[in-house]
Amino acid sequence: MNKKHFSLLWLLLYTVLTLFSTGQWSSATAAWLAPIFGLHFLYTYSGRRPFLWFYLVSWVALSIAWYGATPLWGIAHFIFMGVNALIGLLPFAIDRWLVKRWQTNGRTPFVATLILPLAVTAIEMLSVNGSPLGNFGATGYAQYSFSSMLQLTAVTGMLGLTFLNGWFAAVVNWVWLQAHSPEGWHPQLKAGLLIHTAVLLAVFGYGFIRLQTAPAPENTVPIASFTLTELDIAHLNELAATDRAAFRTETQAIHQAYLEQTAAAAADGAKIVLWPEGAGFGLEEDVEALITDGQQVAQTQGLYLAIPTFTLYPDGDATAINQLRIIDPQGEVVLTHVKYGGNFIEGTIAGNGILQTVETPYGTLSGVICWDTDFPNIIRQAGEQGVDILLSPSKDWAGINPLHAEMAAFRAVENGLTVVRQSDSGRSLIADAYGRTIATDEGAVNRMNAAVSTAGIYTLYPIMGDALGWLSLAGLVLMMGWRFLRQRATGSAPAAVQPQL
């Protein structure tokens, strides 16, 4: 097998692993390996248009991995994935272009392995911050099952995982190329590998120790959440347009069922009750009646009741609104949150993205709705405000289950709080401040009951925010500027890179 055939093998491995490093079938192992082979292909392929081949296979892999998981269908999905593949190509192109400018006598210094992670981290930060979809598809989500590595997000947020993932690929590729050079395993190669290994072990060790030394909660509160029926939005919208009386009869019956189950949960000892997104679907007058009835139940039962409502205006006299209200044991509505994520898809009024809190005997509560949790820069307000329990009613579809539930666990670790996510048509999940699953269930009808810590833990991420992303951008600019200044001073041209196995 010649060099070109080997390069195509690396491209094939990259394609297959990319299928399982993001989207519906994401695997932590695949996410670590995929960029290695993609990068090595770009460094060793001697044929024409390597970046075109890289882009095309990335486009195909992403389109398959995310098919049915994006809120777009048909050609729109493939166009969207094409844009994402192009964004994903940029860090590799920057690396390939800049690394050769750091070479001296054909040797790449260890510091040049930082180019790819700096580029991928900076670009992910910029693309995510400008996206109406939040950070859906972020590199780090594949590490959900890697509990020790997940703890890094308490310090750096998800960008720390992105940086490590890119650096790992760059270092492995650097060692791979250098080890096959005439100089072989020279001292600089060994030193660089030792430094990188030490950093990875330090991160893993931090996470492992953090999990092993996590104290048991001193005080807990019993929480109940449940989904009683799978809400068929299309059916209800059609019914609202064609048979208003039947629509009201059906939605009122759903409301009554949730109120009755709330009373039953209170009888079993629950002090906080959460329903799924859209449980209070209905016309304005029926939603108002539901809130009034909910206030009475909360006061009678002495609990905090979180009611998600979706107010429909079928006559077109107002825009639909997706809200979460928390009612206290005195029967007062103490928090009203308007959903701010995904409004352009569901056609609802967009909330202002300012989180509210409620001080209770069971800690500080806050609430968001489903897609809202995909915006870590907004959710970190919860960490800044010392929220202990974050309620997140949700409604999913098959293509994002269980991925969407797993994503919510990252917000728990980042902000040192417990996330209670009750889902319609997806996985319900309660994750503690370390990302550990306390309770879970899924299905058209599902329930969770758990004793949840009333106290969160301190984390650095709410303070750090996107600091790593901005530092990465600054570092990348400095590495570009430094080499151009050096080349201008010496008058040297970038060295040619010889493809190697």
N, C-alpha and C positions, 0 to 999 in steps of 0.2 A: 504493500500500500504506500503510495507516494505522499508527499507533504500536502498536496491539494486534497487528496482523499481524506487524510486525517483531519484537515480543517473542516471539511464538510461533515465529518463525524461529530466534531465539536458543535457545529451549528445544529445538527439533528438533536444532540443531547440537550442543547440549550432550549430548543423548541419544545421538546417533550417535558422537560423540567419546568418550563414556564407555565405550561398547562396546569401544573400542580403547585405553583408557588403563589398564585393569586386567584381571586374569584371563588367559585363554588367549591373547589376541591383543594384549597390551599393547604400546604404542608410545610412545616418549619424546615425540614431537611431539604426539600426541593427549593425553597426560597434561598437557602444558603448556597446551593450548588449551581442553580441556573445562571447567575451572572458570571460565574467563573468560566463556564464553557462559552458563553456569548462573547466575553472579553477576549478569551484565548483565540476564538475564531477570527476576530478582528485583527489580532496581532500576527496571525500565522497564515491567513488566506492570501495566496499569491495571484488569485484570479481577478477579474474585473468587478467593480462595483460591490465591494464587500458590505458597505453600509446599506445599499439597496436590499441585498439579501437579508441582512440582519433586520431591517425594518419590516420587510414583507413577512418573515416568519414570526416576528413579534406581533404584528397585526393579526395574523391568523390565530396564533395561540391565545392572545387576549380576547379576540372575538368569540372563540369557543369557550374559554374559561368563564367569561362573563355573560354568555348568552342566556337570557331569561333572568339575569340578576340586575340588569340596568333597567331604569324606568323608561327605556326607549325600545322601540320595536322596528322590525324590518330594516330598511336601508339606513335609517337614522342610527341604529345600534352600531352598524359597521363603520359609518362615518365617525361616530364618537370614538370608537375603538381605534380608528386610524389616527385620530388626533392624539389619543393617549399614547399610542405606539411611537408617534413622532416625538412627543415630550420625553418618553422613556429613552429614545435614541440619543438625545442631546448630551447627557453626561458621558456616554461612551465616545461620542464624537469629540467632545472637549478633551477627554482623557487621551485619545489617540493622537490628537493634534498637539497637545501641550507636552506630553511625556517626552516626545522626541526632542523637544527644545531644552529639556533638562539633561539630556544624555551627554556624557563626556567620553570620548574615545569608544563609543559604542556601548558604554555601560550606563544603565539606568540607576540613579541613586535611590536609596530607600525612601527618601522624603517624597519622591515623585509618586509613590503609591498612595499618597494623600489626595492626589488630584481627583480620582474617581469618586471617593466618598464625599469630598468637599462639593463636587459638582452635583452629585445625585441628591445630597441633602439640601443644598441651596435651591435646586430646581423643584424638588418636592415641596419645600416650604412655599415657594412663590406660586406654584400651580395650585396647591391646596387652598391657600389663603384667598385666591381669586375665584374659587369654584363655588357655584351655588349648590353643589352636591356635598359640600363638606370634604372630609378626608377619606371618603370611600375609595378603596383601592390602595391606600397607603401601604408601603413596603412592610412595615412592622406588624400588620395584622396577622400575617402568616405565623407569627411567633406565639400565638395564643396558647398553644399546648406546651411551650417551653417556659414553664413558670419562673425559673430562676432568671432567665433573660428578660422576662416581662417586667421584673422589678425595676429595671433601668428607667422605665417611663416615669417612675416617681420622682426622678431627678431631671431628666432631659426631655420628657415627653417622647412621642413616637419617633422624633427625628434622631434620637440616639440609636435606635434600632436600625434606622435607615443608614446612618453613618457607618455603623459596625458592619452591616451587610455589604455595603460597597467597599469598605476597606478590606474585608476578608477576601473578596473576589480579586481586588487589585494585588494584594500581597501574594495570594496563591499563584496568580498569573505571573507575577514578578519572579517568584521562586522557580516556577516551571520553566520560564525562559532562561533565567540566569544559570540554573543548574545544568542546562543543556548547552551552555556556551563553553568555549575553550577553557575558560578559567574555572568552571565548575563551582564547587561549594567554597567560594572565597570567604574571607573573614567578614566582609561587609554584609554578605548574604546571610551568614549565620547570625550576625548581630541583629539585623533587621527582623529576621524571623523570630528571634528570641524576644525582641521588644513587642512585636505584635502578639505573640502567644501570651506574654505576660499581661498585656492589656485585656485580652479576651478572658483569661483566667481571673483577673481582678474583677471584671464585670460579672462573670458567672459566680465568683465567690461572694461578691456583695449580695447578689440576688438569693443565693442559697442560704447564706447566713441570715438575711432578712426574713426569709420564710421560716427558718428553723427557730429563730428567736422571737417570732411574733407572739405576743402575749394573748392569753385567752381574754375575751371581753369581760370587764367587771360587771357591767349592767347590760341587759338586753330588753328588747321590747318585742312582744309577739305581733307579727305582721301576717295578714292574710291577703292574698290576691287571687283573682279567679277570672276565667273567661267562660261564660255560660253558653255562648252560641257564636258561630262563625258569621260575622256580619257580611252580607252580600250587598256591597255598595251599589253595584250596577242595578241589581233588582230593586233596591229601595229608591234609587233615583228615578227609575222608570215608573215605579208605583206612585211616587210623589207627583209625577207629571200627568199620570193617566187616571189615578184613583186616589184622591187625597184622603178620603175616609179610610180606605183600606191601609194606606200608608200609616196613618195615625194609629190605627188599631194595632198594627204590627209593631211599631216602634214603642208605643206605650206598654205593650206586653213585655217587651225586652227590658224597659226601664223598671217595671214592677218586679221582674225576676231578679234583677241586680239588687234592688232594695231589700227584697226578702232574703237573698243570700247574705247580704251584709249583716242583717240582724242575726242570722244563724252563725256567722263568723264571730260576731261579738259575743254570742252566747258561749262560744268555744274559747273565749278569752282574748281575741284579737283586739289590739288597741289602735292599730293603723290598718286601714283597708284600702286596697287599690283595685280599680277596674281597668280593662284594656282600652286602648284608643278607640274612640267611636262608640263606646257603650251607650253614651247618651246622644245617639244620633236622632235628630228629629226637627220638627218645626219650632220656631222661636217660642211659641206659647207652651209647647210640650216640654221643651228644654227648661224653661223657667219653672214649670210645675215640678219637674224632676229635681231641680236644685232645692226647691222648697221642701219637697218630701225628703230629700237627702239631709237637709238641715235638721229636720225633725228626728230622723233615724239616728244621726250622729249625736244629737243632744240626748235622746232617750237612752241610747246604748253607751254613751260616754266614750266615744272614740273619734279619731281623726279619719275622715272619709275623703278620699281623693276621687273625684268624679270627672272623667274626660267627656266632653260633649262636642258634638259636631252639629252646629246650627245651620240648617238648610233654609234657603229662601227661594223656593221653586218658582215664584212669580218674577224673579229677577229684580226685585226692589232693593236688594242688598247682596253683598258678597258673602259667601259661606265663611264661617269662622270655626276653627278647630282650637278648643280651649281645654285647660285643666284647672279645676277649682279644688281647693282643699278646704274642708269644713272642720272646725274644731269641735270639741265636746260641748261647747256652749251653743252650738248651732250657728256660729258665725262663719261666713266665708272669709278666710284669713289670707288666702292666696288665689290670684287669678293669673294664669299664664297663657299667653297666646303663642301657638306654634310658629316657629320662624324658619324651620327647615323643610324644604321640598314644597313650598307653597305654590310655586309655578307649575308643579305637576298636578297637584290636587285642586288648584283653583280657589285657594282660600286666602284670607287676609294674612299678611305676614306680620308676625310679632316683632317687637323691637330688640329682641336678643338680650334683654336685661333680666337676669335671674332674680327672683324674689325668694325670701326666706321666711320661715316661721319658727319662732322659739317655742319649744314644747318641753314637757317633762321627760321626753324621750330623745332629746337632742335637737339639733337644728335641722329642719326639713326644708327641702326645695323640690321643685318639680319641673320636668320638661316633657316633651312628647316625641317619642319615636325618633324620627330623623334628626331632631335637635341634638341628640347625643353624638352625631357624627361631626360636630364642630368643636373640637377640643379647645380652641381659643376662646370660645364663649363659655363652655362648661367649666373652664378653669376659674370662672367667677365663683363657682361653688367652693373651690379650694381656698380662694382668697377670703371668702366670707365664713369659713369654718363650718360648712355644711357637713352634717354627719350621715344623713340618709337622703339619697336622691331618688325620687319616684319618677318612673318613666313608662307610662302606658304606651303601648305600641300596637301596630298592625303591620304584618309582613305579608310577603307572597313567597311561593315555594322557592324561587330562584335565589333568594337571599337568606334562606333558613338553612343552617343555624348561624351563618356568618354574621348577620346583623346583631344577634344577641351577643355573640362573642365580642364584637366591637365595643359594646357597652361596658364590658369588663375592664377595658383599658382606661376608661374614664374613672373607674373606681380606684385603680392603682395610681393614676396621675394625681388625683385630688385627695387621696386618703380617706375615702368615704365608701359607704355601702350603696350599691345601685340595685334598686328593685324594679325589674323590667317585666311587666305583665303584658303578654302579647296575644293578639287575636291572629290566628292563622300562622303562627310561628312558635319559636321556642321562648318560653318564659324563663327568666333567670334572676336569681339573687346572687350578686357577687360582692364579696367583702373587700376591704381596703387593700388586700393583697392579690385581688383577682381570683380568689378561690371561690368555687361554686358552693353556696350554702344550700340552695334549693333550685330545682329546675323541673319543668314539665312542658309538654307541648301537645298540640292536637286541637281539634275544633272546640273541645271542652277541656280545660286544664286548670289546675289549682296549685297554689303554693302556700305553705304555712311554714314559718320559720321564726326563730328567736334571733333578732338582729341586734348587733351592738349599737348602743346609743351614743357612742363616742367615736369620732373619726381619728385619724392620725395625721401628724404633720408631714407634709412632703414639700420638696423644693420646686416642683414643676409649676405651681401657680405663680411663683416669683420668676422663675426662669423663662417660662413661655417659649417663644421662638428664638431664644438667645443663641442656641446651637446653630440654627439655620442662618441667622445673620452673621455669626462668626464664620460659618462655612463659606458664605458668599464673600465676606471680606478676605478670608484666607485664599480663596480661589483667585480673586483679583490680585492679591499680593503675589501669588505664585506666577501669574501671567506677567505682571509688571516687572518683577525681579528678573525673570529670564530675558525679557525684551531689553531691559537696561543692560544686562550682562552681554548679550549678543551685540548690542549696539556699541558697547565699549570695546569689545574684542574684535568686532567685525566678522564673527564666525556665523556660519549657517547651521541650521539644525541638522543633526546627524541622521543619516538614513537608517531605517530599522530593517534589519534582515529577518524575514520570517523564519521561525524555528519551531520545531516540534516541542 
